[in-house]
Amino acid sequence: MHEKILILDFGSQYTQLIARRIRELNVYSEIVPYNKAGEIGPHIKGVILSGSPFSVLDSNAPRPDLEKIMGKVPLLGICYGAQWMARHFGGEVAPSAKREYGRAHLREFDRDDPLFEFIPEDSQVWMSHADSILGLPENARIIARSDSIPVAAYRMEDSGLPVYGIQFHPEVTHSVDGATLLENFVIRICGCRGDWTPASFAHESIERLRDTLGSDSVVMGLSGGVDSTVAAELIHRAIGDRLYCIFVDNGLLRKDEFSEVLESYRHMGLNVKGVDAKELFYKALKGLRDPEEKRKAIGKVFIDVFEEEARQLNNVKWLGQGTIYPDVIESVSVHGPSVTIKSHHNVGGLPDKLQLRVVEPLRSLFKDEVRKVGHEIHIPPAILMRHPFPGPGLGIRILGEVTPEKVAVLQEADEHFIRGLREDGLYDEVWQAATILLPVQSVGVMGDERSYENVVALRAVTSRDGMTADWARLPYDFLAKVSTRIINHVKGVNRVVYDISTKPPSTIEWE
């Protein structure tokens, strides 16, 4: 069992970033709701308390039970976590005279404390808090200040092992030396070795799958995306052709994608069956305009098609899925199972319908970690570096009713955009690119004739994990070239626009 840093989540928007930063040190980190810490086993080397949208002064503020933690492993409280510990052990926390949000600089910090090793004087950090620590418990001492607050960091001494509280957020990139501080805590203070690597994960995952699945068979739906492909390859290496893969053509894929991806899967040696179900999906989508109704219709038809194919197989006892860690985290609220942030993305009802157990080899990984594991097990780059693509496909990139004719127009326009990105070396510089068919016609001039045809919007964003995204600053010359190609070669389109919205407040997809 690998060493672990446990992160108690109080609902902060930055909690996942803490876990990611620690994993970049090749140390496994796990996020749990603040009230679900459990026992501190020997593999847990340290505990971090996250920030929170709550104030510690709120009557309904989250209150962790630290009795099982104090004195057993080093402890680091970040923002809310630091304030809660200070107040809980006898210190004073009060509303700040002015909310501190943004950049600050550390002053007068204890250069001899291992938490600040290799961190320069005046280091820039990121603050985001409405309360301040005004007084510390008797057993604590200040180890850093900032220009605006007297307690930027403190250390408690009498628990046997170090307990730290920091008012700033080291996990965000605006804290210039935040990664160094976390490394000091995880490696130097907690003593982690840093042996959790993509290679070790792949090897151990395959062995674990062999033990779990035994002689059983697994059925799995593939999408052509990174997550399902990496998960399928791990299961395939564990049980071989007892993994049955189903790749459904819903008629909403990119141009030629079904045949190209199917061929890639076969070159990988996967036992995969392609199912052409386009007409079933088009029939279900007829007349639907509401995005949620379209999503539900697409999901229902997929379940029906998958179920019919899966029932033809023998000795299948497991359903394989490409669930990744953000799906798991987001399905559990910090307030417990009664309140959820987002439903788990299991293919709705399939495990129960087919009486199957679920196997999810990637459920502990973030998206970038999935790609690293995929590289380790030699997934073809065409799949591994493929942009994220929504499950409903072009069905939510055609605003309004979906018809085969609209799909054909969008596929052609999208082909010119994606091919152009590849030709100009821009594909790998953006996190996701999409072409949207708008329910709008505009006047144009084609030759000497007036036209009244469709408008498409191009969308390209930069991101790390899709949680936030910025619009990609694609070169004007490139956009002009792609616009000309689309208008000249895609019948039915006479205008191209470029989406320059960020997430938030916009989303990456339009529906």
N, C-alpha and C positions, 0 to 999 in steps of 0.2 A: 504494500500500500504506500502510495507516494505521500510525502509531507504535504500538509495543507495549511493555508491561511484561511480562517473562517471570517466571513464578513457578515455582520448583523445589519440587516437592512431596515432603516427607519423611513423609507419612502423617498429618498433623495433621487433627483434626476441624474446624479452623477455616480450612483452606486455601481452600475455596470462598468463604468470607467475605472473604478478602483480595482475590480477583478481583472480587467484587461491589462492594466499596468503591472499587476503582480505576475500575471501569466507571461508577460514579456520577459520576466526574469527566470523563466522556466520553472516556476513554482506554481503548483496547482492551487487555485483559490475557489471557494464556493460561497455563494450568496444564500443566506437563509433569512426568513423573517425574524425580527429581533426577539420574538417570543418563542422561537423554535430552535434554540441553540443546542439543546440536548447535552449529553455528557462530553467532556473534553478528553478525547482519547489520546494515546501517545503519538499518533500521526499528526495531530493538530499542534502546530508550532507557534501560533499567534492568533490573536483575534483583533479585528478592526470594527469599530462602531461607525456607521456611515452618518452622513448628514441627513436632514429631514426638512420637509416643508413646514413642520410643526415648530412651535416655540416650546421650550422646556417649561415655560410659565403657563401654558395652556392646561386647563383642567383635564382634557382628554389626550394629553401628550403621551406618546409611547414610553413605557417604563420597563426597561429590561431587568431581568433578574441576573445579577452578575456574581451571585454567591458561588456558582459552579465554575466560574472563570478566574476570579481574582486570586492571585498567588500561584496559579497553575501554569500560565503562559504569559508572555508579554502582551500588553494591551495598548491599542492606539485608538483614541477617539478623534474623529474628524468633525469639526464644526458642531452640529447638534450633539454628536457623541461626546465631544470635549465639554460642552456646556452641561450636558446631563450629568456626567461624572463629577464635575466640579460642584454642582449644586447638591447632588446626592450625598456627597461626602462632607458637606458642611460649608462650601463656598457660597459666593453670591453671584447671581446672574440677574441682569436687569435689562430692560429695553434700551437700545442704543439711542443717544441723543439724535443721531442721524444714521439711517441704514447704511451699512458699508457694503458696497457692491462694486467690484472691479479690482484693479491692480493696486497693490500696496507693496511695501518693502520691509524686510525684516531688519530690525535694529537690535543691538546689544544682546545678541544671542550667545549662548554658552558654546563656545567653539570646542570645548573638551567633551561635550556630550556626544555619544556615538550617533545620535539621531541627526546631528548637523555636520558630521564628517564630510569633507570635500565640498561643503556648501559655502560660497563666498559671502562676505559681508555685503549688505544691501541687496540681497537676493530678492527678485520680484516674485510675489505670490498673488493668488487670486482669492479675494474675499467675497463672501455672499452670506451676510447674516444681518438680522434685525435686532438681535440681543448681543450683549457683551458680558464677558466674565469680569466682574469688578473685584472679587475677592476669592482667594483660593483656600482650600482646606488646610488645616494646620500642618499636615504631612506633605504638602506640595510646595514647589518653588517655581518661579518663573524662569524659563530658559530662552524666551525670545519675546520681543515687543515689536510693534510697528509704530508708525508715526501717529496713528489715530487711536490705537487701543493699547492698554497697558499689558494685556495678557494675550500674546499671539501664540504662545506655546508654553506648556508647563509639564512638570514631571512629578509624579508621586513616588515616594521612596519606601514606605513601610510595608508594602505587600509582599516583599521577598523577590519579586520580579518587576522590571520597570513597567510603569503605567504612564502613558503619555496622552496629552490632549493638545490638539492644534486647532486654531480657529480658522485657518485657511484650508484651501482644497489643493493638495499636492497632485491629485489625479488629473487635473485639467492642464492643457498645454500652456496656458497663461502663467502657471507657476513654473518658472523657467527651470528651477532645480528640483521640481517635485518628484521626478523619476528617481533622482539620487536619494532624496529623503526616504522614499518608499523602499528603495534598495537597502538603505542603511537599516531600516526597521526589519525588513524581511530576511536579509542575508546576515547582517552583522549582529543584530539584536536577537532575532528569533533563531538564528543559526541554520537556516534552510540551505540545502546543498544546490538546489536548482537543477534537478535531474528529470523534470517533466518536459519532455521534448516531443515533437511530432513523430519521430522514429519510435520512441518508447510507447507513445499512445497507440500507434498503428499495430505494433507487435503485440502489446498487451490486449488490445481490443480484439484482435483475431483469436487469440488464445481464449479469451473470455467468451466469445461467441461460440467457439467449438464446445466449450464446457456447458454453456447454457442450452444450446440447440440440440446437442447430441446427434441422434439420427433423424431428427424431424426435418421437415421441409418448410420453406418460407416463401410467401408470395409478396410481391412488392410492386407498386406502381411507380414507374419512372417518368420524369418530366423533361429530361434533357438538361436540368439544372445541376449546379455544383453539389448541393446537399444530398439529393437522392442518389446521384451517381457515386459519390464517395461512400455513402452508406452501403449501397449495393455492392461495390467492389470489396469492401471489408467483409460483408457477409459471404460473398462469393469465394473469397480466399479461405473462409472458415469452413464452408460446407459444399463448395463446388456447384454442380448442376442441380443440387436440391434447392437452389434459389430459383424461383420462377418469376421473371420480370415481365410486366405488362406495360407497354407504351401506347397510350391512346392518342389517336389523332382526332382532336375535337374540332378541327377546322378553323381553329383560332391561333394556330402557331404562325411563326414567321415563314416567309416564302421558302419552300423546299426543306424546311427544318425537319419535318417528320422523316423523310428518307435519309437525310444526312446524319441526323442523330442516331437513327436506327442502325445505320451502317457503322457508326463509331462504336456503338454498344457491341455489335457483333465482332468487330476487330478486337475489342477488349476481352472477348470470350464469354460474355454474359449470355445466359440462357434467356433470351428475350423474345417476346411475341408482340408484333405491331398490330394494332386494331384500328381499322378505319371506321370511325363512328361520326364522321362529319355531319351527315344528314340528320342524325338523331339530335345533335346539338343545335343545328340550325332550326329544326322544327320546334324544339323547346324554347328557343329564343324569339320566335316569331311574335311580333307585336309588343314585346317588352321594351320599355324605355328606362325604367328606374334602375339605377346601378345595383342596388341590393337585390332586386328581383332577378336581374341577370345573373348575379353571382350565385344565388340560390339555385336557379335553373341549371346553370353549368355544373354546380356541385352535385345536384341530384342525378343528372344524366351520367356523370362520371361514376358515381356510386353504382348505378344500375349496370353500366357496361362492365365495370371492374368486377362486380359481384357475379355477373353471368360468366365471365371468363374464369374467375377464381374457383367457381364451383365445379368446373370441368377437371380440376387438378386433384390428385390423390395424395393423402397423407400430409396435407398442409395443415400445420398447427399454429403458424406464426404469421403475423403481418409485419413486414419490414417498413420502417418509416425514416425519413430524413430529418426528424425533429432536431433542432439545435438549441443551444442553451438559452438564448433570448426568449424562445417560445416557452421554455419551462419556467423561467423567471417571471415572465409577464402573466402567467396563468395563476400565480399565487400572490395575493395581496399581503402587505405587511400587517394587515388586521386579521389574517387568518383565512380559512377556506370559505367563509361565508361571503366574502367580497372578492371578486376577481377583477383584474385589470383587463385581461383579454382571454378569451376562451382558448384552450389548447388546440393546436392545429391538427389533431388527429382527423383523418378523413371521416367526416361525420357518420358515426354509427356503424362503420364497417367492421371493427373488431367484434362487436356484439352480434351483428347480423350473420357474420361468417363463423361465429364462435371461435375466434382466434385470439391468441395472446399477442401483445405488441412487443417488437424488439426495435430499439432505437440506439444504434451504436454511436451516434454523434450528439446525444442529448447533453453532454457536458462541455461542448465546444462552441465558441463564437465563430462567426462567419469567416474571419481571416484565418482562424485556426483550422477550420475545415479545409481551406485551400492549402495550407501548409501540409496537412496530412495527405491530401490528394496528391500533392507534388511528391511526397515521400513514397506513395504507392503507384506513382507513374500514371496518373489519370491524364489522358490526352489534353494538351493545352487548349484546344478548341473548346472543350467542355469546361476545363478547370478555370479558365480566365473569362468565361462567358459572363456577360452582364446578368444581373438578376432579371427574371422574367416572371410576371404575375401568374398565379395559377389559372385565373380565367382568361389569360392570354389577351389577344386582341379584342376580346369581348368587352373589356373595360377601357380599350383605347379607341373604340368607336362610340362616340357619344350619341345616345339615343338608340334606336332599334338597330339590331345587327342583322345584316342580310349577306348572302354569299357574294353579291356584287360589291358591297362595301368592303368586305374582307379582301377581295381581290385588289381593289384600289389601294387599300392601306398596305397590303403586303408589298405591292410594287413600290410605293413611296418609301416605305420603311427599308426595303432592300437598297435603294439608292443612298439613304442616310447612313446605314450601318456599313455598307461597302465603302462609302466615302471616308468614314472614320478610320477604317482599316487601311485604306490606300494612303492616307495622309499621316499615318502613325499616331492618330489621336484616340483610337479605340481604348487602349490601356490607360489613357490619361483620365478617362471619365469612369465613374462608378456604374452609371446606368444611362442608357440612351433609349429614347422612345419616340415614335411618331404617332400623333393623335389625329384622327379624322373628326373634324368638327361638324356639328349639325348646322353649318352655315354655308351659304353660297355667296359668291361675290362677283361683281362685274369685272371682266377683263377683256383684253384684245388679243386674239390669236390670229396672226396674219393680218388680214384686213377685216376680220369679222369680230363682232362683239360676242363675248362668251359670258356665261353665267354658270359657274361651276364651283366645285368644292374647295374648302380651305383645309390645309393640314398644318398642325403645329409641331415643331421639333422641340424635344425636351432632352437636355443632357445635364447631368448633375455630377458634382464631386462629393464624395462622402467616404466615411470609413466603414460604416455599418448600416447606413440607411436610417438611423434614428434621427439624425439631422442631415441636411444636405444644402449645398449652395449650387447655384446655376453655373455651369461650366463656361468659362470665357473662351469659347471657340473663336478662332481667327475669322475676321470678317470675310476674307477672301474664300475661306472654306465654306462658310455659310452661303455666300453668293453662288459658288459653284454648285453646291448641293441643291439650292433652290432652283437654279436653272435646269439642272438635270431632271428634277421631279416635274417641273412644269412642262418641260419639252417632251418627256417620255411617258408620263403617267396620264393616260386619258381620263379626264374628269376632274383634274386638279388645275386651278389657275392662280392659286395664291399660297405662299408658304410664310409662316410666322415663327418666331423663336421665343420660347417661354423663358423669362428671366426672373422667375419666382423662387424664393428660398423655402426650405422646410425647417421649422415652421416659419410663417403661418400656413403656407400652402403644403400640399402633399406632393410626393414625387409623381404618382399616377394622378390622372385627372378624375377618375371615378374609383 
